[in-house]
Each structure stands twice: as C-alpha cells, then as structure tokens.
Amino acid sequence: MGMDSAPQRTPDDGPDDDTLLAACQRGDAVAFGVLVRRYQRAVHRLAWSLTRSASDADDLAQETFVRAWRAIGGFELGRPPYPWLARICTNLAFSLFRSRRRRPETAIEPLLERGEQWGVDDDPADHAAASEREQRLRACFARLSPEHQAVLALRVMQDLPYDAIAQALGVPVGTVMSRLSRARTELRRLMEGHEGGEA
Amino acid sequence: MTTFDRHPDDERLSAHHDGALAPAVSAGIEAHLVGCADCRARLEDLRRLDADLTSALAHEPAPGWDEAFASRVAQRVAAESAPRRVHAWWPRSPRAWVMVGAATAAVFVVAGLWAPFTARDTLVTLQQAPAVEESAPLASAVEPAPPAPPAEPAAPPAGSAPAARRAPAATDAPPAAAAAAPEAAPLAVTSEAADATVSDEAAAMRGEDVAAAAPARPAPVAAAAPASPAPATSSREAAPRLTGSFSKGFGAAAPRAVGSPAPASATQVCGRITDSRGTPLRGVQVMLLGAGPRTRMAKSAPDGSYCVEGPVTGDTLVVMHVGFEPVRSVVRSVAMLRIRLQPVGTLTPRETAPER
C-alpha cells in the first residue's frame, strides 16, 4: 500500500508522534500544540474537502483538535494519530451535514438546487482559479453522499492507505474498497450526466 | 493468476489503482492490462479522475493561517481541563461503567431527595405513614448500593441544634433515604413551595425552623424515630411493593410548624397531581385521614389541582388512582403538595429516569 511516509504530516524537527502523544496524555498542552502544528494542514484540507467552505473548514478543523485533546487519554500509543484525527473530523462533518439537513433555515434548499448537499463554495478566489471542468467536478462531488465524499477525500486528497481510511471511517478495509469504487463510479456518472446535459 | 484473461471488475481495478491489492493479484491485473486496451482506458479514467479531483478540491489556506489557527486551538485547549484529569477516572471496562451507572443513579436519588431542601424549601413536611415507617429499615437493608450506612445512630431526639443543622444540609441523611428509595415507595411525591416568596421565606428560616419543628412531630412518627435518621429528612414511604418503582424522593424542612401538633396553618392542603411523565391527572381521589373521624376527600380537577380542607399536622394524605401506586404522606404543615403518581408495575428503579 505504500504511503507510509505520511504526506498528511507537515514536517518539523519535533519529537516523534508517540513521544508527543504520551506527553499529551500527561496533560502537556505544549506537546499537543506541536501535534496540532504537525497535522493542522492535513485536517484542514480534509475539512475543506468535506465542506468546501473556508469558514466551515476552519471551525471543523478547530473542533477536531479540541475533541482530540479531550479524548487523548484514550488514544492508543503506537498508532498513527492522523487516521484518528481524520475520524474525528469526518464524524464532525457528518453531524454538521445532518444538522443542516434537519434545519432548513440553514439554507440547504438552495444548495440542493445547485446540486450541493453540504457546504458552499464561499471563496471567490477558488472559483476564479478553478477551471470549468474543476468547477463541474466540484459540483458533482458535492452531490455524492457524505460517505462517498469522505472516502474519496481520504483516499484521493489525503492519499491515505486503505487501512488508515478504514480506521478513519470506522469500517472494515473491504468496505473501503467497495465504497471507493462505488464513489468513483458515481462521480464519473455524475460528470458524464453533467457534461451531456450541458453539451 | 487466472485473472490474465478476465477483465477486473471496477472494485478490483479501483483497488489496483490505489495500490491496495496483494502483489500477486496486482501482478495478475497488470498482465491482463498488457493485452486489454479497454481496461487500460478504464484505469486511465481512474487516474484522470483522481488528478482532476485533487486539483478541483485543492485548497491551501491563506498565508499566516498556520499561526492563527494554532493559536486559536491553543486557546481552546487551554480553556479545557487537562485531559489526564478527565481520563484518569474515565471507566474503561464495561464493569466500571456499571459501577459508574450505579453511582450515578445513587447520586440522582440523593439529588432527588435533596432538591426540596435546597431548591424549594417547603412548608410541607411529608412523613411516612407510621405503619410504613416501621418497614423503612427493612427497605434500607435490602438496598446495598449507596455508600453510606442506611441509618445513622439514632438521632438525638430532634430539636437539638445539631439535628437542625444536619437536616437541611442533608449531607449524611439522604443516603439513608436513598438506600430505601429504590426499594420503597413506588410513587413519587414532590413537595414544593407554593410560590417563590414562600420559598424565600422558608429558606430564610430554615435553620431554626427544623429544630422548632422537630418536637412538633406527631406521636406516631416520633415513635418511629429510631428508624428515621433525622427529623426533617426526607422519609421514604415503603408502600406495598407491587413494583420496584423508583421513587423520586421528597423531603422537607418544616418551617413554622412551631410548638405543638396544633392545626397547621389551619387552611388547606393544595397541590397538583400528575403521572410520572408530568401529565396532570384528573379525578384522582385525595383523602385526608385524621386521627378521629375527620376524613376529608377531594378529587383533582382536570388540570390535576386539588385542595383538601382543614389538614391537621399528623393527618395522613392518601392519594389513589386506578392504575397508579397509591401515595401516602403525613402532613406536617401546609403548603403546596405536588404529587406524581407512578403507574403500577411498569417501572423498575434502573429503568426510571431520575426526575428532574
């Protein structure tokens, strides 16, 4: 599977993850700060993939780390922290999505009309930079189910191996494999429909 | 592999593309791809989709974001308590959770008993019916959970200052009541002050009043004193144990019941009757049984409210309704008496959510 070099990690000269995590478990907030710096970009990228909104992504990432700090006593040392962080982040994103679907006043209807189930592109600069095809792809990605979005974000955007994705999503590796395949098929189908409809 | 001449399905090709297959399987697919342009195109589609998605969803935060974000997180983390303190005692085994559950239940029971002391000092003191009072030690003995011994050494015949202090604070008294609670009354009685002003007044005079009230306890109750830890503590009604229903505790300081078992504030006992979910019950029979022939009756109105005239300290208030466990309590002073009836035979202590 490769990918052991953990591209999710922002390089630094600090102690290794386990040392930091052990210190965190003793209540060392400074050690936790180092971990935050190490993984905040990856967490934020994931959050952004799932929400496609700078403010939502920021909130989500921040909340992810706060929850991680609260729960760090239960973290099993020796395991890589990123799948764990990704799991917290994904679960938070799922509940954000669910709460938005429950509360129509958060303007989910317009989003659905635009083909986006959750999250709004709120950064004009991103729009400008993105090619037309990229924008279509984004719109189609937004129409995928949250589970499909998450599995694609973790695999494609985050380059996580299947076992780490399985940890992050709390599902067996076999499920990751089939879900990824279905997500890709669905995304391709949406893209084809999109292109056909516009042509 | 036998897959040389077979087209890999989407799932397999997708996994192969991700490098997630066992080397032998991947090698088989590679061998197939050499001779199959269709599958090569499918694989190429996957690669393209990934590449496009990567750029479509790429997002790098603005310069300066890293510092700002890290410090925001640091602030939030600083506001949290150290995780170790949270987790040192966090139960890890199912058994530990059971213990925590039991302890929590006990706390809720105590809190329930306690609430009247702290939140709503009341002008009513409820006491067990004498006959029932005698069964209190039994009930206490049956219930092993709460930490404190059920009955502390017989309280100095109330009225002494220490007893008075102990009752409202209730630090040691409620566990005894808590011990009896799950086993005892299947009905819940909440006594509450009629309104805020009464409550305030009662709070103001709590300390001395308990002491004052104690000697005023009606004879039958006083006779049972050894069983009840403190004069004005909540007492449990060990009603016929048809069910193991949880009983929300009740208890009360007894302000202004100074002196003798004379008519307590002369007027009436009023209150509301609800079921265990708080829905008002109409037509509930309320009886005030006195020592003599003075038995007064009333029925609750559609909103569950009732009033019974002319209570005397020591009278027993009996509330009965079809399908619910009966409630008995001894009137010690007059005020609002809210009564919550529990359905017969449906609840067990563990299943019953602590009320309020």
Boltz contact constraints between the chains, C-beta under 6 A:
constraints:
  - contact:
      token1: [A, 1]
      token2: [B, 19]
      max_distance: 6.0
  - contact:
      token1: [A, 1]
      token2: [B, 20]
      max_distance: 6.0
  - contact:
      token1: [A, 2]
      token2: [B, 19]
      max_distance: 6.0
  - contact:
      token1: [A, 26]
      token2: [B, 84]
      max_distance: 6.0
  - contact:
      token1: [A, 27]
      token2: [B, 82]
      max_distance: 6.0
  - contact:
      token1: [A, 27]
      token2: [B, 84]
      max_distance: 6.0
  - contact:
      token1: [A, 29]
      token2: [B, 77]
      max_distance: 6.0
  - contact:
      token1: [A, 33]
      token2: [B, 74]
      max_distance: 6.0
  - contact:
      token1: [A, 36]
      token2: [B, 70]
      max_distance: 6.0
  - contact:
      token1: [A, 36]
      token2: [B, 73]
      max_distance: 6.0
  - contact:
      token1: [A, 37]
      token2: [B, 70]
      max_distance: 6.0
  - contact:
      token1: [A, 40]
      token2: [B, 69]
      max_distance: 6.0
  - contact:
      token1: [A, 48]
      token2: [B, 59]
      max_distance: 6.0
  - contact:
      token1: [A, 49]
      token2: [B, 57]
      max_distance: 6.0
  - contact:
      token1: [A, 62]
      token2: [B, 72]
      max_distance: 6.0
  - contact:
      token1: [A, 62]
      token2: [B, 73]
      max_distance: 6.0
  - contact:
      token1: [A, 65]
      token2: [B, 73]
      max_distance: 6.0
  - contact:
      token1: [A, 66]
      token2: [B, 76]
      max_distance: 6.0
  - contact:
      token1: [A, 69]
      token2: [B, 77]
      max_distance: 6.0
  - contact:
      token1: [A, 69]
      token2: [B, 83]
      max_distance: 6.0
  - contact:
      token1: [A, 72]
      token2: [B, 83]
      max_distance: 6.0
  - contact:
      token1: [A, 73]
      token2: [B, 83]
      max_distance: 6.0
  - contact:
      token1: [A, 73]
      token2: [B, 87]
      max_distance: 6.0
  - contact:
      token1: [A, 134]
      token2: [B, 55]
      max_distance: 6.0
  - contact:
      token1: [A, 134]
      token2: [B, 56]
      max_distance: 6.0
  - contact:
      token1: [A, 137]
      token2: [B, 52]
      max_distance: 6.0
  - contact:
      token1: [A, 137]
      token2: [B, 56]
      max_distance: 6.0
  - contact:
      token1: [A, 138]
      token2: [B, 56]
      max_distance: 6.0
  - contact:
      token1: [A, 156]
      token2: [B, 50]
      max_distance: 6.0
  - contact:
      token1: [A, 156]
      token2: [B, 53]
      max_distance: 6.0
  - contact:
      token1: [A, 157]
      token2: [B, 57]
      max_distance: 6.0
  - contact:
      token1: [A, 162]
      token2: [B, 20]
      max_distance: 6.0
  - contact:
      token1: [A, 177]
      token2: [B, 11]
      max_distance: 6.0
  - contact:
      token1: [A, 177]
      token2: [B, 15]
      max_distance: 6.0
  - contact:
      token1: [A, 178]
      token2: [B, 11]
      max_distance: 6.0
  - contact:
      token1: [A, 180]
      token2: [B, 14]
      max_distance: 6.0
  - contact:
      token1: [A, 181]
      token2: [B, 10]
      max_distance: 6.0
  - contact:
      token1: [A, 181]
      token2: [B, 11]
      max_distance: 6.0
  - contact:
      token1: [A, 181]
      token2: [B, 14]
      max_distance: 6.0
  - contact:
      token1: [A, 184]
      token2: [B, 14]
      max_distance: 6.0
  - contact:
      token1: [A, 185]
      token2: [B, 10]
      max_distance: 6.0
